[in-house]
Amino acid sequence: MKKIEGLRKIAIRLNGTTSKAYEMLAENVIGSKKILAAPGLTVYVLVDGTIMELYGPGADFPAYLFADSDVVVSYRVSNLDEALVELTRSGAEVVAVMDCDQGSFRFCHIRITGQSLFGIYEERELRTAS
């Protein structure tokens, strides 16, 4: 397959003392743009297109997401189904698969025995009604 398109999303669990530092880093140090602010969650897009999700107190996320680590990285792949076949053949466990945004975005969390959770996702073109 070999069509991994690089690190594209970083999810970080914060506590009350680290939230402001990460927001300062995102906004003033690395020049990110805030694209979402919800209770407990702030999302930035970095200049290279990487998404940084900051999960603070009160954020709603699946219990498995930060079970092993406060940081979960995700990689964009060109074909999620092919990537899942290759990863499961090598011993990876699929934790959750999600379709988002009316089928334009598919995401999967993976765990490899003895390792932290990571994600892979595929972006698909939106089809408009003719």
N, CA, C and O atoms as a printed pandas DataFrame, in Angstrom:
     atom_number atom_name residue_name chain_id  residue_number  x_coord  y_coord  z_coord
0              1         N          MET        A               1    0.830   -1.192    0.000
1              2        CA          MET        A               1    0.000    0.000    0.000
2              3         C          MET        A               1    0.866    1.243    0.000
3              4         O          MET        A               1    0.857    1.978   -0.987
4              5         N          LYS        A               2    1.600    1.509    1.043
5              6        CA          LYS        A               2    2.569    2.592    1.129
6              7         C          LYS        A               2    2.053    3.953    0.699
7              8         O          LYS        A               2    2.794    4.739    0.108
8              9         N          LYS        A               3    0.799    4.238    0.987
9             10        CA          LYS        A               3    0.258    5.541    0.621
10            11         C          LYS        A               3   -0.183    6.320    1.856
11            12         O          LYS        A               3   -1.217    6.987    1.841
12            13         N          ILE        A               4    0.593    6.234    2.904
13            14        CA          ILE        A               4    0.342    7.032    4.095
14            15         C          ILE        A               4    0.706    8.474    3.745
15            16         O          ILE        A               4    1.758    8.722    3.155
16            17         N          GLU        A               5   -0.129    9.396    4.095
17            18        CA          GLU        A               5    0.076   10.785    3.702
18            19         C          GLU        A               5    0.600   11.640    4.845
19            20         O          GLU        A               5    0.581   12.868    4.760
20            21         N          GLY        A               6    1.068   11.005    5.913
21            22        CA          GLY        A               6    1.706   11.748    6.988
22            23         C          GLY        A               6    0.806   12.026    8.171
23            24         O          GLY        A               6   -0.410   11.843    8.127
24            25         N          LEU        A               7    1.448   12.470    9.219
25            26        CA          LEU        A               7    0.742   12.843   10.442
26            27         C          LEU        A               7   -0.161   14.015   10.125
27            28         O          LEU        A               7    0.310   15.046    9.644
28            29         N          ARG        A               8   -1.442   13.876   10.385
29            30        CA          ARG        A               8   -2.380   14.936   10.021
30            31         C          ARG        A               8   -3.281   15.365   11.168
31            32         O          ARG        A               8   -3.973   16.377   11.057
32            33         N          LYS        A               9   -3.287   14.610   12.284
33            34        CA          LYS        A               9   -4.153   14.999   13.386
34            35         C          LYS        A               9   -3.500   14.588   14.693
35            36         O          LYS        A               9   -2.977   13.481   14.822
36            37         N          ILE        A              10   -3.538   15.494   15.659
37            38        CA          ILE        A              10   -3.007   15.238   16.985
38            39         C          ILE        A              10   -4.113   15.573   17.983
39            40         O          ILE        A              10   -4.613   16.697   18.008
40            41         N          ALA        A              11   -4.492   14.599   18.802
41            42        CA          ALA        A              11   -5.475   14.819   19.866
42            43         C          ALA        A              11   -4.714   14.827   21.190
43            44         O          ALA        A              11   -3.950   13.905   21.475
44            45         N          ILE        A              12   -4.921   15.859   21.994
45            46        CA          ILE        A              12   -4.192   16.016   23.250
46            47         C          ILE        A              12   -5.187   16.222   24.388
47            48         O          ILE        A              12   -6.046   17.101   24.321
48            49         N          ARG        A              13   -5.062   15.399   25.439
49            50        CA          ARG        A              13   -5.898   15.580   26.637
50            51         C          ARG        A              13   -5.149   16.504   27.592
51            52         O          ARG        A              13   -3.992   16.261   27.935
52            53         N          LEU        A              14   -5.825   17.560   28.009
53            54        CA          LEU        A              14   -5.233   18.570   28.875
54            55         C          LEU        A              14   -5.912   18.570   30.227
55            56         O          LEU        A              14   -7.051   18.124   30.369
56            57         N          ASN        A              15   -5.201   19.076   31.217
57            58        CA          ASN        A              15   -5.852   19.344   32.491
58            59         C          ASN        A              15   -5.945   20.855   32.646
59            60         O          ASN        A              15   -5.478   21.586   31.773
60            61         N          GLY        A              16   -6.518   21.328   33.702
61            62        CA          GLY        A              16   -6.738   22.760   33.879
62            63         C          GLY        A              16   -5.467   23.592   33.861
63            64         O          GLY        A              16   -5.507   24.761   33.479
64            65         N          THR        A              17   -4.339   23.017   34.266
65            66        CA          THR        A              17   -3.099   23.790   34.316
66            67         C          THR        A              17   -2.370   23.831   32.977
67            68         O          THR        A              17   -1.526   24.704   32.772
68            69         N          THR        A              18   -2.671   22.916   32.065
69            70        CA          THR        A              18   -1.955   22.894   30.784
70            71         C          THR        A              18   -2.749   23.517   29.642
71            72         O          THR        A              18   -2.181   23.793   28.585
72            73         N          SER        A              19   -4.029   23.742   29.824
73            74        CA          SER        A              19   -4.873   24.261   28.748
74            75         C          SER        A              19   -4.373   25.590   28.192
75            76         O          SER        A              19   -4.227   25.734   26.978
76            77         N          LYS        A              20   -4.113   26.543   29.049
77            78        CA          LYS        A              20   -3.690   27.877   28.593
78            79         C          LYS        A              20   -2.354   27.820   27.861
79            80         O          LYS        A              20   -2.166   28.528   26.872
80            81         N          ALA        A              21   -1.428   26.996   28.326
81            82        CA          ALA        A              21   -0.121   26.891   27.671
82            83         C          ALA        A              21   -0.271   26.349   26.248
83            84         O          ALA        A              21    0.362   26.859   25.324
84            85         N          TYR        A              22   -1.091   25.337   26.068
85            86        CA          TYR        A              22   -1.293   24.785   24.728
86            87         C          TYR        A              22   -2.029   25.766   23.820
87            88         O          TYR        A              22   -1.719   25.861   22.632
88            89         N          GLU        A              23   -2.991   26.489   24.364
89            90        CA          GLU        A              23   -3.679   27.494   23.561
90            91         C          GLU        A              23   -2.716   28.604   23.145
91            92         O          GLU        A              23   -2.772   29.077   22.010
92            93         N          MET        A              24   -1.836   29.021   24.051
93            94        CA          MET        A              24   -0.825   30.037   23.726
94            95         C          MET        A              24    0.113   29.496   22.650
95            96         O          MET        A              24    0.456   30.215   21.711
96            97         N          LEU        A              25    0.529   28.245   22.776
97            98        CA          LEU        A              25    1.387   27.622   21.772
98            99         C          LEU        A              25    0.702   27.638   20.411
99           100         O          LEU        A              25    1.299   28.049   19.417
100          101         N          ALA        A              26   -0.539   27.193   20.368
101          102        CA          ALA        A              26   -1.264   27.091   19.101
102          103         C          ALA        A              26   -1.483   28.455   18.456
103          104         O          ALA        A              26   -1.256   28.618   17.257
104          105         N          GLU        A              27   -1.912   29.411   19.222
105          106        CA          GLU        A              27   -2.313   30.697   18.655
106          107         C          GLU        A              27   -1.149   31.662   18.429
107          108         O          GLU        A              27   -1.098   32.337   17.401
108          109         N          ASN        A              28   -0.221   31.733   19.372
109          110        CA          ASN        A              28    0.798   32.780   19.306
110          111         C          ASN        A              28    2.189   32.293   18.917
111          112         O          ASN        A              28    2.979   33.065   18.374
112          113         N          VAL        A              29    2.497   31.045   19.182
113          114        CA          VAL        A              29    3.850   30.562   18.907
114          115         C          VAL        A              29    3.937   29.907   17.532
115          116         O          VAL        A              29    4.848   30.210   16.761
116          117         N          ILE        A              30    3.002   29.012   17.215
117          118        CA          ILE        A              30    3.093   28.307   15.931
118          119         C          ILE        A              30    2.092   28.818   14.900
119          120         O          ILE        A              30    2.017   28.277   13.797
120          121         N          GLY        A              31    1.337   29.831   15.235
121          122        CA          GLY        A              31    0.481   30.508   14.261
122          123         C          GLY        A              31   -0.667   29.692   13.720
123          124         O          GLY        A              31   -1.003   29.811   12.542
124          125         N          SER        A              32   -1.272   28.873   14.538
125          126        CA          SER        A              32   -2.415   28.072   14.109
126          127         C          SER        A              32   -3.685   28.907   14.078
127          128         O          SER        A              32   -3.763   29.975   14.686
128          129         N          LYS        A              33   -4.664   28.405   13.368
129          130        CA          LYS        A              33   -5.959   29.073   13.301
130          131         C          LYS        A              33   -6.994   28.237   14.045
131          132         O          LYS        A              33   -7.133   27.040   13.794
132          133         N          LYS        A              34   -7.721   28.875   14.963
133          134        CA          LYS        A              34   -8.778   28.185   15.702
134          135         C          LYS        A              34   -9.944   27.955   14.750
135          136         O          LYS        A              34  -10.438   28.896   14.129
136          137         N          ILE        A              35  -10.389   26.688   14.635
137          138        CA          ILE        A              35  -11.500   26.383   13.739
138          139         C          ILE        A              35  -12.730   25.867   14.473
139          140         O          ILE        A              35  -13.804   25.756   13.880
140          141         N          LEU        A              36  -12.585   25.547   15.766
141          142        CA          LEU        A              36  -13.727   25.083   16.546
142          143         C          LEU        A              36  -13.460   25.333   18.014
143          144         O          LEU        A              36  -12.364   25.079   18.514
144          145         N          ALA        A              37  -14.468   25.831   18.694
145          146        CA          ALA        A              37  -14.412   25.971   20.143
146          147         C          ALA        A              37  -15.741   25.476   20.679
147          148         O          ALA        A              37  -16.792   26.049   20.393
148          149         N          ALA        A              38  -15.685   24.407   21.459
149          150        CA          ALA        A              38  -16.870   23.806   22.070
150          151         C          ALA        A              38  -16.525   23.554   23.535
151          152         O          ALA        A              38  -15.353   23.620   23.907
152          153         N          PRO        A              39  -17.516   23.268   24.371
153          154        CA          PRO        A              39  -17.205   23.003   25.781
154          155         C          PRO        A              39  -16.152   21.894   25.927
155          156         O          PRO        A              39  -16.398   20.740   25.576
156          157         N          GLY        A              40  -14.987   22.263   26.448
157          158        CA          GLY        A              40  -13.921   21.305   26.688
158          159         C          GLY        A              40  -13.083   20.943   25.477
159          160         O          GLY        A              40  -12.124   20.182   25.610
160          161         N          LEU        A              41  -13.406   21.456   24.308
161          162        CA          LEU        A              41  -12.664   21.109   23.098
162          163         C          LEU        A              41  -12.370   22.353   22.275
163          164         O          LEU        A              41  -13.267   23.137   21.967
164          165         N          THR        A              42  -11.101   22.523   21.922
165          166        CA          THR        A              42  -10.698   23.572   21.003
166          167         C          THR        A              42   -9.886   22.908   19.904
167          168         O          THR        A              42   -9.000   22.100   20.182
168          169         N          VAL        A              43  -10.190   23.249   18.647
169          170        CA          VAL        A              43   -9.518   22.638   17.506
170          171         C          VAL        A              43   -8.826   23.721   16.697
171          172         O          VAL        A              43   -9.402   24.768   16.400
172          173         N          TYR        A              44   -7.578   23.443   16.349
173          174        CA          TYR        A              44   -6.771   24.355   15.553
174          175         C          TYR        A              44   -6.318   23.648   14.283
175          176         O          TYR        A              44   -6.182   22.425   14.259
176          177         N          VAL        A              45   -6.085   24.422   13.232
177          178        CA          VAL        A              45   -5.419   23.897   12.042
178          179         C          VAL        A              45   -4.064   24.586   11.969
179          180         O          VAL        A              45   -3.975   25.813   11.995
180          181         N          LEU        A              46   -3.007   23.777   11.877
181          182        CA          LEU        A              46   -1.649   24.293   11.786
182          183         C          LEU        A              46   -1.366   24.713   10.356
183          184         O          LEU        A              46   -2.115   24.360    9.446
184          185         N          VAL        A              47   -0.304   25.455   10.150
185          186        CA          VAL        A              47   -0.004   25.981    8.820
186          187         C          VAL        A              47    0.219   24.880    7.788
187          188         O          VAL        A              47    0.006   25.115    6.598
188          189         N          ASP        A              48    0.640   23.684    8.207
189          190        CA          ASP        A              48    0.842   22.585    7.262
190          191         C          ASP        A              48   -0.422   21.751    7.045
191          192         O          ASP        A              48   -0.387   20.742    6.341
192          193         N          GLY        A              49   -1.538   22.170    7.650
193          194        CA          GLY        A              49   -2.799   21.463    7.499
194          195         C          GLY        A              49   -3.092   20.442    8.578
195          196         O          GLY        A              49   -4.183   19.872    8.602
196          197         N          THR        A              50   -2.154   20.198    9.465
197          198        CA          THR        A              50   -2.375   19.270   10.566
198          199         C          THR        A              50   -3.425   19.843   11.509
199          200         O          THR        A              50   -3.421   21.039   11.797
200          201         N          ILE        A              51   -4.322   18.986   11.988
201          202        CA          ILE        A              51   -5.360   19.380   12.941
202          203         C          ILE        A              51   -4.860   19.061   14.346
203          204         O          ILE        A              51   -4.358   17.964   14.591
204          205         N          MET        A              52   -4.992   20.006   15.265
205          206        CA          MET        A              52   -4.647   19.792   16.658
206          207         C          MET        A              52   -5.913   19.966   17.486
207          208         O          MET        A              52   -6.496   21.049   17.530
208          209         N          GLU        A              53   -6.330   18.888   18.140
209          210        CA          GLU        A              53   -7.519   18.912   18.993
210          211         C          GLU        A              53   -7.069   18.942   20.444
211          212         O          GLU        A              53   -6.324   18.068   20.887
212          213         N          LEU        A              54   -7.518   19.945   21.180
213          214        CA          LEU        A              54   -7.180   20.084   22.593
214          215         C          LEU        A              54   -8.415   19.752   23.427
215          216         O          LEU        A              54   -9.388   20.506   23.434
216          217         N          TYR        A              55   -8.368   18.627   24.126
217          218        CA          TYR        A              55   -9.474   18.167   24.961
218          219         C          TYR        A              55   -9.192   18.557   26.402
219          220         O          TYR        A              55   -8.312   17.982   27.043
220          221         N          GLY        A              56   -9.929   19.523   26.910
221          222        CA          GLY        A              56   -9.751   19.987   28.276
222          223         C          GLY        A              56  -10.851   19.457   29.177
223          224         O          GLY        A              56  -11.655   18.620   28.764
224          225         N          PRO        A              57  -10.885   19.949   30.415
225          226        CA          PRO        A              57  -11.940   19.545   31.346
226          227         C          PRO        A              57  -13.321   19.786   30.747
227          228         O          PRO        A              57  -13.578   20.845   30.174
228          229         N          GLY        A              58  -14.206   18.803   30.879
229          230        CA          GLY        A              58  -15.557   18.910   30.361
230          231         C          GLY        A              58  -15.715   18.422   28.936
231          232         O          GLY        A              58  -16.826   18.422   28.406
232          233         N          ALA        A              59  -14.626   18.005   28.301
233          234        CA          ALA        A              59  -14.708   17.518   26.919
234          235         C          ALA        A              59  -15.390   16.161   26.872
235          236         O          ALA        A              59  -15.287   15.361   27.802
236          237         N          ASP        A              60  -16.081   15.921   25.782
237          238        CA          ASP        A              60  -16.769   14.653   25.569
238          239         C          ASP        A              60  -15.978   13.853   24.530
239          240         O          ASP        A              60  -15.881   14.263   23.373
240          241         N          PHE        A              61  -15.418   12.723   24.937
241          242        CA          PHE        A              61  -14.668   11.859   24.032
242          243         C          PHE        A              61  -14.850   10.410   24.469
243          244         O          PHE        A              61  -15.177   10.149   25.627
244          245         N          PRO        A              62  -14.640    9.459   23.547
245          246        CA          PRO        A              62  -14.800    8.052   23.918
246          247         C          PRO        A              62  -13.803    7.659   25.012
247          248         O          PRO        A              62  -12.669    8.138   25.015
248          249         N          ALA        A              63  -14.213    6.797   25.933
249          250        CA          ALA        A              63  -13.371    6.407   27.066
250          251         C          ALA        A              63  -12.045    5.801   26.618
251          252         O          ALA        A              63  -11.029    5.976   27.290
252          253         N          TYR        A              64  -12.042    5.092   25.495
253          254        CA          TYR        A              64  -10.807    4.443   25.036
254          255         C          TYR        A              64   -9.770    5.433   24.501
255          256         O          TYR        A              64   -8.586    5.102   24.443
256          257         N          LEU        A              65  -10.187    6.628   24.112
257          258        CA          LEU        A              65   -9.306    7.544   23.391
258          259         C          LEU        A              65   -8.020    7.849   24.149
259          260         O          LEU        A              65   -6.934    7.752   23.577
260          261         N          PHE        A              66   -8.119    8.211   25.408
261          262        CA          PHE        A              66   -6.939    8.571   26.182
262          263         C          PHE        A              66   -6.675    7.566   27.309
263          264         O          PHE        A              66   -6.135    7.933   28.353
264          265         N          ALA        A              67   -7.047    6.321   27.105
265          266        CA          ALA        A              67   -6.866    5.304   28.138
266          267         C          ALA        A              67   -5.386    5.020   28.420
267          268         O          ALA        A              67   -5.029    4.698   29.553
268          269         N          ASP        A              68   -4.532    5.132   27.415
269          270        CA          ASP        A              68   -3.115    4.787   27.576
270          271         C          ASP        A              68   -2.176    5.979   27.540
271          272         O          ASP        A              68   -1.037    5.880   27.996
272          273         N          SER        A              69   -2.629    7.099   27.007
273          274        CA          SER        A              69   -1.746    8.239   26.784
274          275         C          SER        A              69   -2.569    9.518   26.688
275          276         O          SER        A              69   -3.755    9.476   26.362
276          277         N          ASP        A              70   -1.946   10.637   26.969
277          278        CA          ASP        A              70   -2.616   11.932   26.825
278          279         C          ASP        A              70   -2.507   12.476   25.405
279          280         O          ASP        A              70   -3.058   13.536   25.108
280          281         N          VAL        A              71   -1.805   11.767   24.524
281          282        CA          VAL        A              71   -1.632   12.195   23.139
282          283         C          VAL        A              71   -1.950   11.028   22.212
283          284         O          VAL        A              71   -1.427    9.927   22.384
284          285         N          VAL        A              72   -2.811   11.278   21.227
285          286        CA          VAL        A              72   -3.132   10.281   20.210
286          287         C          VAL        A              72   -2.896   10.931   18.854
287          288         O          VAL        A              72   -3.478   11.971   18.546
288          289         N          VAL        A              73   -2.041   10.315   18.050
289          290        CA          VAL        A              73   -1.765   10.842   16.713
290          291         C          VAL        A              73   -2.555   10.045   15.685
291          292         O          VAL        A              73   -2.860    8.869   15.883
292          293         N          SER        A              74   -2.877   10.711   14.586
293          294        CA          SER        A              74   -3.625   10.071   13.506
294          295         C          SER        A              74   -2.964   10.400   12.178
295          296         O          SER        A              74   -2.401   11.477   11.985
296          297         N          TYR        A              75   -3.050    9.439   11.271
297          298        CA          TYR        A              75   -2.409    9.553    9.969
298          299         C          TYR        A              75   -3.453    9.456    8.870
299          300         O          TYR        A              75   -4.375    8.644    8.945
300          301         N          ARG        A              76   -3.303   10.288    7.854
301          302        CA          ARG        A              76   -4.208   10.226    6.715
302          303         C          ARG        A              76   -3.683    9.170    5.748
303          304         O          ARG        A              76   -2.491    9.129    5.444
304          305         N          VAL        A              77   -4.587    8.317    5.271
305          306        CA          VAL        A              77   -4.246    7.293    4.296
306          307         C          VAL        A              77   -5.128    7.485    3.073
307          308         O          VAL        A              77   -6.201    8.081    3.163
308          309         N          SER        A              78   -4.679    6.983    1.936
309          310        CA          SER        A              78   -5.467    7.150    0.717
310          311         C          SER        A              78   -6.634    6.173    0.649
311          312         O          SER        A              78   -7.640    6.467    0.004
312          313         N          ASN        A              79   -6.521    5.006    1.306
313          314        CA          ASN        A              79   -7.597    4.017    1.272
314          315         C          ASN        A              79   -7.680    3.348    2.634
315          316         O          ASN        A              79   -6.825    2.533    2.978
316          317         N          LEU        A              80   -8.698    3.684    3.409
317          318        CA          LEU        A              80   -8.843    3.174    4.766
318          319         C          LEU        A              80   -9.009    1.660    4.787
319          320         O          LEU        A              80   -8.420    0.984    5.630
320          321         N          ASP        A              81   -9.796    1.127    3.878
321          322        CA          ASP        A              81  -10.037   -0.318    3.872
322          323         C          ASP        A              81   -8.752   -1.102    3.623
323          324         O          ASP        A              81   -8.494   -2.100    4.296
324          325         N          GLU        A              82   -7.945   -0.658    2.661
325          326        CA          GLU        A              82   -6.667   -1.330    2.393
326          327         C          GLU        A              82   -5.730   -1.227    3.589
327          328         O          GLU        A              82   -5.064   -2.199    3.945
328          329         N          ALA        A              83   -5.676   -0.065    4.204
329          330        CA          ALA        A              83   -4.816    0.123    5.372
330          331         C          ALA        A              83   -5.249   -0.793    6.515
331          332         O          ALA        A              83   -4.404   -1.371    7.198
332          333         N          LEU        A              84   -6.570   -0.930    6.728
333          334        CA          LEU        A              84   -7.064   -1.807    7.790
334          335         C          LEU        A              84   -6.699   -3.256    7.538
335          336         O          LEU        A              84   -6.342   -3.969    8.476
336          337         N          VAL        A              85   -6.777   -3.711    6.295
337          338        CA          VAL        A              85   -6.394   -5.086    5.968
338          339         C          VAL        A              85   -4.933   -5.313    6.335
339          340         O          VAL        A              85   -4.602   -6.295    6.999
340          341         N          GLU        A              86   -4.062   -4.409    5.905
341          342        CA          GLU        A              86   -2.638   -4.558    6.192
342          343         C          GLU        A              86   -2.349   -4.505    7.689
343          344         O          GLU        A              86   -1.557   -5.300    8.196
344          345         N          LEU        A              87   -2.977   -3.585    8.390
345          346        CA          LEU        A              87   -2.714   -3.449    9.823
346          347         C          LEU        A              87   -3.239   -4.644   10.617
347          348         O          LEU        A              87   -2.561   -5.115   11.530
348          349         N          THR        A              88   -4.423   -5.139   10.289
349          350        CA          THR        A              88   -4.953   -6.293   11.034
350          351         C          THR        A              88   -4.149   -7.555   10.735
351          352         O          THR        A              88   -4.007   -8.413   11.607
352          353         N          ARG        A              89   -3.626   -7.680    9.532
353          354        CA          ARG        A              89   -2.741   -8.822    9.219
354          355         C          ARG        A              89   -1.500   -8.816   10.093
355          356         O          ARG        A              89   -0.961   -9.873   10.421
356          357         N          SER        A              90   -1.047   -7.633   10.470
357          358        CA          SER        A              90    0.161   -7.535   11.286
358          359         C          SER        A              90   -0.144   -7.488   12.777
359          360         O          SER        A              90    0.742   -7.183   13.575
360          361         N          GLY        A              91   -1.383   -7.784   13.167
361          362        CA          GLY        A              91   -1.728   -7.901   14.577
362          363         C          GLY        A              91   -2.431   -6.718   15.196
363          364         O          GLY        A              91   -2.664   -6.718   16.405
364          365         N          ALA        A              92   -2.774   -5.721   14.427
365          366        CA          ALA        A              92   -3.469   -4.555   14.978
366          367         C          ALA        A              92   -4.917   -4.901   15.302
367          368         O          ALA        A              92   -5.535   -5.733   14.637
368          369         N          GLU        A              93   -5.439   -4.256   16.323
369          370        CA          GLU        A              93   -6.838   -4.411   16.724
370          371         C          GLU        A              93   -7.599   -3.147   16.362
371          372         O          GLU        A              93   -7.197   -2.046   16.738
372          373         N          VAL        A              94   -8.691   -3.302   15.637
373          374        CA          VAL        A              94   -9.545   -2.165   15.303
374          375         C          VAL        A              94  -10.404   -1.861   16.523
375          376         O          VAL        A              94  -11.156   -2.718   16.986
376          377         N          VAL        A              95  -10.293   -0.647   17.040
377          378        CA          VAL        A              95  -11.038   -0.246   18.230
378          379         C          VAL        A              95  -12.383    0.350   17.836
379          380         O          VAL        A              95  -13.407    0.011   18.428
380          381         N          ALA        A              96  -12.392    1.234   16.844
381          382        CA          ALA        A              96  -13.639    1.866   16.405
382          383         C          ALA        A              96  -13.450    2.409   14.997
383          384         O          ALA        A              96  -12.386    2.931   14.664
384          385         N          VAL        A              97  -14.489    2.285   14.168
385          386        CA          VAL        A              97  -14.518    2.881   12.829
386          387         C          VAL        A              97  -15.697    3.831   12.797
387          388         O          VAL        A              97  -16.791    3.473   13.232
388          389         N          MET        A              98  -15.491    5.043   12.286
389          390        CA          MET        A              98  -16.550    6.044   12.256
390          391         C          MET        A              98  -16.639    6.685   10.885
391          392         O          MET        A              98  -15.618    6.974   10.261
392          393         N          ASP        A              99  -17.850    6.908   10.417
393          394        CA          ASP        A              99  -18.098    7.718    9.228
394          395         C          ASP        A              99  -18.578    9.069    9.723
395          396         O          ASP        A              99  -19.457    9.148   10.581
396          397         N          CYS        A             100  -18.007   10.123    9.188
397          398        CA          CYS        A             100  -18.364   11.474    9.620
398          399         C          CYS        A             100  -18.725   12.326    8.418
399          400         O          CYS        A             100  -18.429   11.968    7.278
400          401         N          ASP        A             101  -19.355   13.435    8.675
401          402        CA          ASP        A             101  -19.659   14.443    7.654
402          403         C          ASP        A             101  -20.326   13.848    6.421
403          404         O          ASP        A             101  -19.868   14.060    5.298
404          405         N          GLN        A             102  -21.392   13.113    6.627
405          406        CA          GLN        A             102  -22.190   12.548    5.534
406          407         C          GLN        A             102  -21.348   11.698    4.584
407          408         O          GLN        A             102  -21.528   11.754    3.367
408          409         N          GLY        A             103  -20.425   10.909    5.148
409          410        CA          GLY        A             103  -19.647    9.976    4.353
410          411         C          GLY        A             103  -18.415   10.547    3.684
411          412         O          GLY        A             103  -17.759    9.834    2.924
412          413         N          SER        A             104  -18.068   11.814    3.933
413          414        CA          SER        A             104  -16.896   12.393    3.291
414          415         C          SER        A             104  -15.607   12.099    4.061
415          416         O          SER        A             104  -14.513   12.377    3.568
416          417         N          PHE        A             105  -15.729   11.545    5.249
417          418        CA          PHE        A             105  -14.601   11.367    6.139
418          419         C          PHE        A             105  -14.796   10.062    6.891
419          420         O          PHE        A             105  -15.825    9.880    7.541
420          421         N          ARG        A             106  -13.833    9.147    6.819
421          422        CA          ARG        A             106  -13.890    7.895    7.586
422          423         C          ARG        A             106  -12.672    7.829    8.478
423          424         O          ARG        A             106  -11.557    8.128    8.052
424          425         N          PHE        A             107  -12.894    7.436    9.716
425          426        CA          PHE        A             107  -11.844    7.462   10.715
426          427         C          PHE        A             107  -11.825    6.146   11.459
427          428         O          PHE        A             107  -12.874    5.533   11.660
428          429         N          CYS        A             108  -10.651    5.701   11.873
429          430        CA          CYS        A             108  -10.536    4.453   12.608
430          431         C          CYS        A             108   -9.466    4.585   13.681
431          432         O          CYS        A             108   -8.384    5.114   13.428
432          433         N          HIS        A             109   -9.771    4.105   14.874
433          434        CA          HIS        A             109   -8.759    4.027   15.924
434          435         C          HIS        A             109   -8.253    2.591   15.977
435          436         O          HIS        A             109   -9.032    1.642   15.891
436          437         N          ILE        A             110   -6.946    2.445   16.118
437          438        CA          ILE        A             110   -6.251    1.163   16.065
438          439         C          ILE        A             110   -5.398    1.013   17.322
439          440         O          ILE        A             110   -4.869    1.990   17.853
440          441         N          ARG        A             111   -5.276   -0.225   17.783
441          442        CA          ARG        A             111   -4.359   -0.516   18.884
442          443         C          ARG        A             111   -3.519   -1.720   18.476
443          444         O          ARG        A             111   -4.039   -2.705   17.952
444          445         N          ILE        A             112   -2.226   -1.631   18.719
445          446        CA          ILE        A             112   -1.328   -2.755   18.515
446          447         C          ILE        A             112   -0.908   -3.220   19.892
447          448         O          ILE        A             112   -0.581   -2.401   20.752
448          449         N          THR        A             113   -0.913   -4.533   20.115
449          450        CA          THR        A             113   -0.609   -5.098   21.430
450          451         C          THR        A             113    0.624   -4.438   22.034
451          452         O          THR        A             113    1.689   -4.382   21.420
452          453         N          GLY        A             114    0.451   -3.943   23.249
453          454        CA          GLY        A             114    1.549   -3.317   23.964
454          455         C          GLY        A             114    1.849   -1.889   23.542
455          456         O          GLY        A             114    2.815   -1.299   24.024
456          457         N          GLN        A             115    1.054   -1.328   22.661
457          458        CA          GLN        A             115    1.298    0.023   22.156
458          459         C          GLN        A             115    0.111    0.928   22.458
459          460         O          GLN        A             115   -0.973    0.462   22.809
460          461         N          SER        A             116    0.332    2.207   22.317
461          462        CA          SER        A             116   -0.737    3.181   22.494
462          463         C          SER        A             116   -1.673    3.171   21.303
463          464         O          SER        A             116   -1.376    2.593   20.257
464          465         N          LEU        A             117   -2.781    3.806   21.481
465          466        CA          LEU        A             117   -3.788    3.966   20.443
466          467         C          LEU        A             117   -3.291    4.949   19.390
467          468         O          LEU        A             117   -2.595    5.909   19.719
468          469         N          PHE        A             118   -3.640    4.720   18.135
469          470        CA          PHE        A             118   -3.399    5.698   17.082
470          471         C          PHE        A             118   -4.563    5.646   16.121
471          472         O          PHE        A             118   -5.375    4.723   16.173
472          473         N          GLY        A             119   -4.650    6.621   15.250
473          474        CA          GLY        A             119   -5.755    6.688   14.305
474          475         C          GLY        A             119   -5.269    6.722   12.875
475          476         O          GLY        A             119   -4.151    7.149   12.589
476          477         N          ILE        A             120   -6.136    6.262   11.976
477          478        CA          ILE        A             120   -5.940    6.462   10.543
478          479         C          ILE        A             120   -7.270    6.967   10.000
479          480         O          ILE        A             120   -8.331    6.640   10.532
480          481         N          TYR        A             121   -7.206    7.764    8.940
481          482        CA          TYR        A             121   -8.446    8.264    8.372
482          483         C          TYR        A             121   -8.298    8.497    6.886
483          484         O          TYR        A             121   -7.196    8.625    6.354
484          485         N          GLU        A             122   -9.437    8.546    6.239
485          486        CA          GLU        A             122   -9.523    8.759    4.804
486          487         C          GLU        A             122  -10.495    9.890    4.554
487          488         O          GLU        A             122  -11.582    9.923    5.130
488          489         N          GLU        A             123  -10.103   10.824    3.688
489          490        CA          GLU        A             123  -11.018   11.874    3.269
490          491         C          GLU        A             123  -11.498   11.532    1.866
491          492         O          GLU        A             123  -10.701   11.190    0.993
492          493         N          ARG        A             124  -12.797   11.627    1.661
493          494        CA          ARG        A             124  -13.359   11.356    0.345
494          495         C          ARG        A             124  -14.030   12.613   -0.172
495          496         O          ARG        A             124  -14.483   13.454    0.604
496          497         N          GLU        A             125  -14.089   12.733   -1.472
497          498        CA          GLU        A             125  -14.738   13.903   -2.084
498          499         C          GLU        A             125  -16.225   13.873   -1.790
499          500         O          GLU        A             125  -16.860   12.820   -1.836
500          501         N          LEU        A             126  -16.773   15.039   -1.489
501          502        CA          LEU        A             126  -18.215   15.154   -1.310
502          503         C          LEU        A             126  -18.886   15.084   -2.679
503          504         O          LEU        A             126  -18.409   15.685   -3.642
504          505         N          ARG        A             127  -19.970   14.365   -2.760
505          506        CA          ARG        A             127  -20.734   14.311   -4.005
506          507         C          ARG        A             127  -21.954   15.183   -3.838
507          508         O          ARG        A             127  -22.690   15.065   -2.859
508          509         N          THR        A             128  -22.158   16.042   -4.780
509          510        CA          THR        A             128  -23.309   16.938   -4.697
510          511         C          THR        A             128  -24.420   16.393   -5.599
511          512         O          THR        A             128  -24.150   15.734   -6.603
512          513         N          ALA        A             129  -25.647   16.670   -5.235
513          514        CA          ALA        A             129  -26.792   16.231   -6.022
514          515         C          ALA        A             129  -26.828   17.020   -7.325
515          516         O          ALA        A             129  -26.580   18.226   -7.340
516          517         N          SER        A             130  -27.146   16.312   -8.443
517          518        CA          SER        A             130  -27.208   17.015   -9.734
518          519         C          SER        A             130  -28.600   17.415  -10.078
519          520         O          SER        A             130  -28.828   18.014  -11.129
